[in-house]
Amino acid sequence: MDLFKKCGSLTNVNYAKEKNIYPYFHQLNSKQGPRVVMEGKDMIMIGSNNYLGLTSHPEVIEAGIKALEDYGSGCSGSRFLNGTLDAHVALESELADFLGKEDVVTFSTGFQSNLGIISAIAGRNDYILCDKENHASIYDGCRLSFAKMLRYNHSDMEDLERLLKSIDTSVSGILIVTDGVFSMGGDICKLPDIVRLAKKYGARVMVDDAHGLGVLGEHGRGTAEHFGLEKDVDIYMGTFSKSLASLGGYMASTKEVCEYVRHVSRPFIFCASIPPANVACARKALQILKREPERVKNLIDISNYMRDGLRRANVDIIAIDETPIIPIYTYEDEKTFLACKLLFERGVYVNPVVSPATPVGQALLRTSYTATHTKEQMDIAIEKISEVLNIVKSI
């Protein structure tokens, strides 16, 4: 069989393109912000992860420009060899201090962070207990680790305990991995119960806080701060590509754990380090978050305003927790693509989420918000979403 035969099998993609409802790879012509220019059209952006609205902040941009001037465009090597800047070390120190952990290791992307952390920490004789709705990077990190992965039903603590009971802890280590804020549903993990079960069965806890940093907690430190459990989470993972307006990722833990990962994690050792401008932008965004914690409150306030407005407009949402991710259920893949197209034509950008990213029949529009959105923008978005969903339902 020809290796490339599978490449002609994208029937769903071809169908969507033929129907003119293909929703992916729209081109931006502007900076990310509450409003953007996309393919020449002015849009209300409710499909980004720019939670604190810092990607266009003048101080962040200025920091990136200065880093380009001081360090050049790249490091041309891995952190392990010639690619460690004093700026990398400063970012790790500042982030560790902010998160209240002994040390931080940075990775070149958020996806790579999960690959690098999980594959280093968990080995062939260990077990990883993974929420079924965890991010794809967690699943790939589990595969790379050679540990045995057991999946528990989403936020089902009885199922998690059932799995924990089945493991012989005298010969195997256990890592429980969960998203802090789940990226599609916007719900928050049941961290108090996870910590309780981890202590009961001698497991370690890792929280992927990609969508939690800058979103949850009084100071924006994430899911653990939200629950008052900052000393009870063994490993934080997060990204710079969302609240911190840059690119890259990190783990925060004890000095011993971080030092171990630095010396055994293949994705860390064999990948070029974060470019200087990205480091500088993340550092500046972190500084702004520290001095302006009100951005976190603004984010939750505007998200709740949108959530309440959608409910008043009888839009079908299942939003359990107060986070800036609000899924709007459209159920069928084709109707989801059509809704995205109609919203795009009306100046509102949202993200389609269809199978296999969701179960068949549970397709949705993933909407997400920033601290710099206005109520006026939200009112327009609510009106357009309601209008489009009524059109789609009638087809």
Secondary structure, 3 states (H helix, E strand, C coil): CCHHHHHHCCHHHHHHHHCCCCCCCCCECCCCCCEEEECCEEEEECCCCCCCCCCCCHHHHHHHHHHHHHHCCCCCCECCCCCCCHHHHHHHHHHHHHHCCCEEEEECCHHHHHHHHHHHHCCCCCEEEEECCCCHHHHHHHHHHCCEEEEECCCCHHHHHHHHHCCCCCCCCEEEEEECECCCCCCECCHHHHHHHHHHHCCEEEEECCCCCCCCCCCCCCHHHHHCCCCCCCEEEEECCCCCCCCCEEEEECHHHHHHHHHHCHHHHCCECCCHHHHHHHHHHHHHHHHCCHHHHHHHHHHHHHHHHHHHCCCCECCCCCCCEEEEEEECHHHHHHHHHHHHHCCEECEEECCCCCCCCCEEEEEECCCCCCHHHHHHHHHHHHHHHHHHHCC
